[in-house]
Amino acid sequence: MILKKNIEVKSFGSLFFDEIPQVIGAQYSGEDFFIGDSVSKLTIPWCRIGQKWIATENILLNIAWQELAARNLIRGNPVKIDGQYYLCRILNGDAIGVGDTEWDKALISTTRDDEFWHWQSHFSWSSRLHEEEDGTRKAYVHGGTSANDINFFLVAARYSRIGFRPVLEPMAPPKAITKRAIGKHIQVYGPAGKVGGVLKDFSEYDLVIEGDLFDGSDDWMATDGKTITVDRGQLVYWNRV
């Protein structure tokens, strides 16, 4: 295998199921999962492409595209790894022309070798969607039989050889929440999605938001139909919008 010069490869962060660290390439069966701080011998290998880090293999298999969407991982959800914040998402499948996706550019910048990118017999979900004439939704995948292979599969189905190859974009740390944010429109991110709305109040333990946006699962927040209460212990990131 020949890598192009000045390619940075680094292992950090680990995959967790319900707080228990997992091996890379674990089979998913509905567990609560997240990427968190590095655990020795279970770290994720990454390649730096520009300012982004792309995992050199799928870290999670047998997960449906819509299950990733439910965790806000198509366009991105903030994560914190070893003290650094990142926007974590799947591969961006959008392209201006043929061979111009994020995956294609990564191959051009590094190598197409399976020994490095682990695409042989495994596919990685991307953000790009395809809709059949009958309305059936499918999502594009990369890899499989060749590095540049592209295909699409049902968004709602799990496949043992299709999985989640994360991309990380570094983010600045969030600012402290102060009284100046009350009455302002904010977005807050938990381990499985985001909530948006006007901040009505906050304490050491909770944020109270008059919500107009909810995207993801609801195991880190509660609502009475008008306001949303977010557990600050589950809060990953927040920002003004």
C-alpha positions as a Markdown table, in Angstrom:
| # | Residue | x | y | z |
|---|---|---|---|---|
| 1 | Met | 0.0 | 0.0 | 0.0 |
| 2 | Ile | 1.3 | 3.4 | -1.0 |
| 3 | Leu | 0.0 | 6.5 | 0.7 |
| 4 | Lys | 0.4 | 10.0 | -0.6 |
| 5 | Lys | 2.8 | 12.2 | 1.3 |
| 6 | Asn | 1.7 | 14.4 | 4.2 |
| 7 | Ile | -1.3 | 12.2 | 5.1 |
| 8 | Glu | -2.1 | 12.3 | 8.8 |
| 9 | Val | -3.5 | 9.1 | 10.4 |
| 10 | Lys | -4.5 | 9.0 | 14.0 |
| 11 | Ser | -6.5 | 6.8 | 16.4 |
| 12 | Phe | -8.7 | 8.4 | 19.0 |
| 13 | Gly | -12.2 | 8.2 | 20.4 |
| 14 | Ser | -14.2 | 5.0 | 21.0 |
| 15 | Leu | -17.6 | 3.6 | 20.2 |
| 16 | Phe | -19.9 | 2.9 | 23.1 |
| 17 | Phe | -23.1 | 0.8 | 23.5 |
| 18 | Asp | -24.9 | 1.9 | 26.6 |
| 19 | Glu | -21.7 | 3.3 | 28.2 |
| 20 | Ile | -19.8 | 0.1 | 27.3 |
| 21 | Pro | -16.9 | 0.5 | 24.9 |
| 22 | Gln | -17.0 | -1.7 | 21.7 |
| 23 | Val | -14.7 | -3.1 | 19.1 |
| 24 | Ile | -14.7 | -1.3 | 15.7 |
| 25 | Gly | -17.2 | -2.9 | 13.3 |
| 26 | Ala | -19.7 | -4.0 | 16.0 |
| 27 | Gln | -23.0 | -5.2 | 14.8 |
| 28 | Tyr | -25.9 | -2.9 | 15.8 |
| 29 | Ser | -29.1 | -4.3 | 17.3 |
| 30 | Gly | -30.9 | -1.3 | 18.7 |
| 31 | Glu | -28.5 | -0.2 | 21.5 |
| 32 | Asp | -28.0 | 3.4 | 22.6 |
| 33 | Phe | -24.7 | 4.3 | 21.0 |
| 34 | Phe | -22.3 | 7.2 | 20.9 |
| 35 | Ile | -18.7 | 8.1 | 20.2 |
| 36 | Gly | -16.9 | 9.2 | 23.3 |
| 37 | Asp | -13.5 | 9.5 | 24.9 |
| 38 | Ser | -10.6 | 7.2 | 23.9 |
| 39 | Val | -10.4 | 3.7 | 25.5 |
| 40 | Ser | -7.1 | 1.9 | 25.1 |
| 41 | Lys | -7.1 | -0.8 | 22.4 |
| 42 | Leu | -10.6 | 0.2 | 21.2 |
| 43 | Thr | -9.8 | 3.5 | 19.6 |
| 44 | Ile | -11.2 | 4.5 | 16.1 |
| 45 | Pro | -8.7 | 5.0 | 13.3 |
| 46 | Trp | -9.0 | 8.3 | 11.3 |
| 47 | Cys | -7.5 | 10.0 | 8.3 |
| 48 | Arg | -7.3 | 13.7 | 8.1 |
| 49 | Ile | -8.6 | 15.2 | 4.9 |
| 50 | Gly | -8.3 | 19.0 | 5.0 |
| 51 | Gln | -9.8 | 20.0 | 8.3 |
| 52 | Lys | -12.0 | 16.9 | 8.6 |
| 53 | Trp | -11.3 | 13.4 | 10.0 |
| 54 | Ile | -12.8 | 10.4 | 8.2 |
| 55 | Ala | -12.9 | 7.0 | 9.8 |
| 56 | Thr | -10.8 | 4.5 | 7.8 |
| 57 | Glu | -13.5 | 1.9 | 8.3 |
| 58 | Asn | -17.1 | 1.4 | 9.3 |
| 59 | Ile | -17.3 | 1.6 | 13.1 |
| 60 | Leu | -20.8 | 0.2 | 13.3 |
| 61 | Leu | -22.5 | -2.3 | 10.9 |
| 62 | Asn | -26.1 | -3.5 | 10.5 |
| 63 | Ile | -27.6 | -0.1 | 11.2 |
| 64 | Ala | -30.3 | 1.5 | 9.0 |
| 65 | Trp | -29.9 | 4.9 | 7.4 |
| 66 | Gln | -33.0 | 6.2 | 9.1 |
| 67 | Glu | -31.6 | 5.0 | 12.5 |
| 68 | Leu | -28.7 | 7.3 | 11.9 |
| 69 | Ala | -31.0 | 10.0 | 10.8 |
| 70 | Ala | -33.0 | 9.6 | 14.1 |
| 71 | Arg | -29.7 | 10.5 | 15.9 |
| 72 | Asn | -29.2 | 13.5 | 13.7 |
| 73 | Leu | -26.1 | 11.9 | 12.1 |
| 74 | Ile | -26.9 | 12.7 | 8.5 |
| 75 | Arg | -26.0 | 16.4 | 8.6 |
| 76 | Gly | -24.3 | 16.2 | 11.9 |
| 77 | Asn | -24.6 | 16.1 | 15.7 |
| 78 | Pro | -21.9 | 17.5 | 18.1 |
| 79 | Val | -19.8 | 15.0 | 20.1 |
| 80 | Lys | -17.0 | 15.6 | 22.6 |
| 81 | Ile | -14.0 | 13.4 | 22.4 |
| 82 | Asp | -11.0 | 13.7 | 24.7 |
| 83 | Gly | -12.0 | 17.3 | 25.5 |
| 84 | Gln | -12.4 | 18.4 | 21.8 |
| 85 | Tyr | -15.8 | 19.1 | 20.2 |
| 86 | Tyr | -16.6 | 17.8 | 16.7 |
| 87 | Leu | -19.6 | 17.8 | 14.4 |
| 88 | Cys | -20.1 | 14.1 | 13.8 |
| 89 | Arg | -22.0 | 12.8 | 10.6 |
| 90 | Ile | -22.0 | 10.3 | 7.8 |
| 91 | Leu | -20.3 | 10.8 | 4.5 |
| 92 | Asn | -21.7 | 13.7 | 2.5 |
| 93 | Gly | -23.0 | 12.1 | -0.7 |
| 94 | Asp | -23.7 | 15.4 | -2.5 |
| 95 | Ala | -21.6 | 16.0 | -5.7 |
| 96 | Ile | -21.3 | 18.7 | -8.3 |
| 97 | Gly | -20.2 | 16.1 | -10.9 |
| 98 | Val | -19.4 | 12.4 | -11.3 |
| 99 | Gly | -16.7 | 11.3 | -8.9 |
| 100 | Asp | -16.9 | 14.5 | -6.8 |
| 101 | Thr | -18.3 | 13.2 | -3.5 |
| 102 | Glu | -16.6 | 13.6 | -0.2 |
| 103 | Trp | -15.6 | 9.9 | -0.4 |
| 104 | Asp | -14.2 | 10.3 | -4.0 |
| 105 | Lys | -12.1 | 13.3 | -2.8 |
| 106 | Ala | -10.8 | 11.3 | 0.2 |
| 107 | Leu | -9.6 | 8.5 | -2.2 |
| 108 | Ile | -7.9 | 10.9 | -4.5 |
| 109 | Ser | -6.1 | 12.6 | -1.6 |
| 110 | Thr | -4.9 | 9.3 | -0.1 |
| 111 | Thr | -5.2 | 5.9 | -1.8 |
| 112 | Arg | -7.9 | 3.6 | -3.1 |
| 113 | Asp | -6.3 | 0.6 | -1.3 |
| 114 | Asp | -8.7 | -1.6 | 0.7 |
| 115 | Glu | -6.0 | -2.2 | 3.3 |
| 116 | Phe | -6.3 | 1.4 | 4.3 |
| 117 | Trp | -10.0 | 2.3 | 3.7 |
| 118 | His | -11.6 | -1.2 | 4.3 |
| 119 | Trp | -14.2 | -0.9 | 1.6 |
| 120 | Gln | -14.0 | -4.5 | 0.4 |
| 121 | Ser | -17.4 | -6.3 | 0.9 |
| 122 | His | -18.5 | -3.4 | 3.2 |
| 123 | Phe | -20.6 | -0.4 | 2.2 |
| 124 | Ser | -20.8 | 3.0 | 4.0 |
| 125 | Trp | -24.0 | 5.1 | 4.1 |
| 126 | Ser | -23.9 | 8.6 | 2.6 |
| 127 | Ser | -26.3 | 11.5 | 2.9 |
| 128 | Arg | -27.5 | 11.3 | -0.7 |
| 129 | Leu | -31.0 | 10.0 | -1.2 |
| 130 | His | -32.7 | 8.3 | -4.1 |
| 131 | Glu | -36.5 | 8.0 | -4.5 |
| 132 | Glu | -38.2 | 5.3 | -6.7 |
| 133 | Glu | -41.2 | 6.0 | -8.8 |
| 134 | Asp | -43.4 | 4.4 | -6.1 |
| 135 | Gly | -42.0 | 6.7 | -3.5 |
| 136 | Thr | -39.7 | 4.2 | -1.9 |
| 137 | Arg | -36.7 | 6.0 | -0.3 |
| 138 | Lys | -33.2 | 4.7 | -0.7 |
| 139 | Ala | -29.8 | 6.1 | 0.3 |
| 140 | Tyr | -26.5 | 5.9 | -1.6 |
| 141 | Val | -23.6 | 3.9 | -0.2 |
| 142 | His | -19.9 | 3.8 | -1.1 |
| 143 | Gly | -17.6 | 0.8 | -1.4 |
| 144 | Gly | -18.5 | -2.9 | -1.8 |
| 145 | Thr | -16.7 | -4.5 | -4.7 |
| 146 | Ser | -14.4 | -1.5 | -5.6 |
| 147 | Ala | -13.3 | 1.7 | -3.9 |
| 148 | Asn | -15.4 | 3.8 | -6.3 |
| 149 | Asp | -18.5 | 1.5 | -6.2 |
| 150 | Ile | -21.8 | 3.3 | -5.6 |
| 151 | Asn | -25.2 | 1.8 | -5.0 |
| 152 | Phe | -28.3 | 2.5 | -3.0 |
| 153 | Phe | -30.3 | 0.6 | -0.5 |
| 154 | Leu | -33.6 | 1.0 | 1.5 |
| 155 | Val | -33.3 | 3.7 | 4.2 |
| 156 | Ala | -35.4 | 1.7 | 6.7 |
| 157 | Ala | -33.6 | -1.7 | 6.3 |
| 158 | Arg | -30.6 | -3.0 | 8.2 |
| 159 | Tyr | -27.9 | -4.8 | 6.3 |
| 160 | Ser | -25.0 | -6.7 | 8.0 |
| 161 | Arg | -22.4 | -5.3 | 5.5 |
| 162 | Ile | -23.6 | -1.7 | 5.5 |
| 163 | Gly | -22.7 | 0.7 | 8.2 |
| 164 | Phe | -21.6 | 4.0 | 9.7 |
| 165 | Arg | -18.3 | 5.5 | 8.7 |
| 166 | Pro | -18.2 | 8.7 | 10.7 |
| 167 | Val | -16.8 | 12.1 | 9.7 |
| 168 | Leu | -15.6 | 14.6 | 12.3 |
| 169 | Glu | -15.5 | 18.4 | 11.8 |
| 170 | Pro | -13.7 | 20.3 | 14.6 |
| 171 | Met | -16.0 | 22.8 | 16.5 |
| 172 | Ala | -15.2 | 25.6 | 18.9 |
| 173 | Pro | -16.2 | 24.9 | 22.5 |
| 174 | Pro | -19.7 | 26.1 | 23.5 |
| 175 | Lys | -19.9 | 29.3 | 25.6 |
| 176 | Ala | -21.3 | 29.2 | 29.1 |
| 177 | Ile | -25.1 | 29.6 | 29.4 |
| 178 | Thr | -25.9 | 32.9 | 31.1 |
| 179 | Lys | -29.0 | 35.0 | 31.8 |
| 180 | Arg | -28.2 | 37.0 | 28.7 |
| 181 | Ala | -29.4 | 33.9 | 26.7 |
| 182 | Ile | -32.9 | 34.0 | 28.2 |
| 183 | Gly | -35.4 | 35.1 | 25.6 |
| 184 | Lys | -33.0 | 34.2 | 22.8 |
| 185 | His | -33.5 | 31.5 | 20.2 |
| 186 | Ile | -31.1 | 28.7 | 20.7 |
| 187 | Gln | -30.4 | 25.1 | 19.6 |
| 188 | Val | -29.2 | 22.5 | 22.1 |
| 189 | Tyr | -27.8 | 19.1 | 21.2 |
| 190 | Gly | -28.0 | 16.0 | 23.2 |
| 191 | Pro | -26.6 | 12.5 | 22.6 |
| 192 | Ala | -29.4 | 11.7 | 20.1 |
| 193 | Gly | -30.6 | 14.8 | 18.3 |
| 194 | Lys | -31.3 | 18.5 | 18.9 |
| 195 | Val | -34.0 | 20.8 | 20.2 |
| 196 | Gly | -34.5 | 24.4 | 19.1 |
| 197 | Gly | -36.6 | 27.3 | 20.5 |
| 198 | Val | -36.6 | 30.2 | 22.9 |
| 199 | Leu | -34.8 | 29.7 | 26.2 |
| 200 | Lys | -37.3 | 30.5 | 28.9 |
| 201 | Asp | -35.2 | 29.6 | 32.0 |
| 202 | Phe | -32.3 | 27.5 | 33.2 |
| 203 | Ser | -30.8 | 26.0 | 36.4 |
| 204 | Glu | -27.8 | 24.0 | 37.3 |
| 205 | Tyr | -29.8 | 20.9 | 36.2 |
| 206 | Asp | -32.1 | 21.8 | 33.4 |
| 207 | Leu | -32.9 | 24.1 | 30.5 |
| 208 | Val | -36.5 | 25.1 | 29.8 |
| 209 | Ile | -37.2 | 25.9 | 26.1 |
| 210 | Glu | -40.3 | 27.0 | 24.4 |
| 211 | Gly | -39.6 | 24.7 | 21.5 |
| 212 | Asp | -40.3 | 25.0 | 17.8 |
| 213 | Leu | -37.8 | 22.3 | 16.6 |
| 214 | Phe | -37.2 | 18.8 | 17.7 |
| 215 | Asp | -35.1 | 16.4 | 15.7 |
| 216 | Gly | -34.0 | 13.0 | 17.2 |
| 217 | Ser | -34.9 | 10.7 | 20.0 |
| 218 | Asp | -36.5 | 12.0 | 23.2 |
| 219 | Asp | -34.6 | 10.1 | 25.9 |
| 220 | Trp | -32.6 | 13.2 | 27.0 |
| 221 | Met | -35.5 | 15.6 | 27.3 |
| 222 | Ala | -39.2 | 15.9 | 28.4 |
| 223 | Thr | -42.1 | 18.0 | 27.1 |
| 224 | Asp | -45.5 | 19.1 | 28.2 |
| 225 | Gly | -46.5 | 19.9 | 24.7 |
| 226 | Lys | -45.5 | 23.6 | 25.0 |
| 227 | Thr | -42.2 | 23.7 | 26.7 |
| 228 | Ile | -39.2 | 21.3 | 26.5 |
| 229 | Thr | -37.1 | 20.5 | 29.5 |
| 230 | Val | -33.5 | 19.4 | 28.7 |
| 231 | Asp | -31.4 | 17.5 | 31.2 |
| 232 | Arg | -28.1 | 19.5 | 31.3 |
| 233 | Gly | -26.3 | 16.3 | 32.3 |
| 234 | Gln | -27.1 | 15.0 | 28.8 |
| 235 | Leu | -26.3 | 18.3 | 27.0 |
| 236 | Val | -23.5 | 18.0 | 24.5 |
| 237 | Tyr | -23.5 | 21.4 | 22.8 |
| 238 | Trp | -25.6 | 24.5 | 22.5 |
| 239 | Asn | -25.5 | 27.7 | 20.3 |
| 240 | Arg | -27.5 | 30.8 | 19.6 |
| 241 | Val | -29.3 | 31.0 | 16.2 |
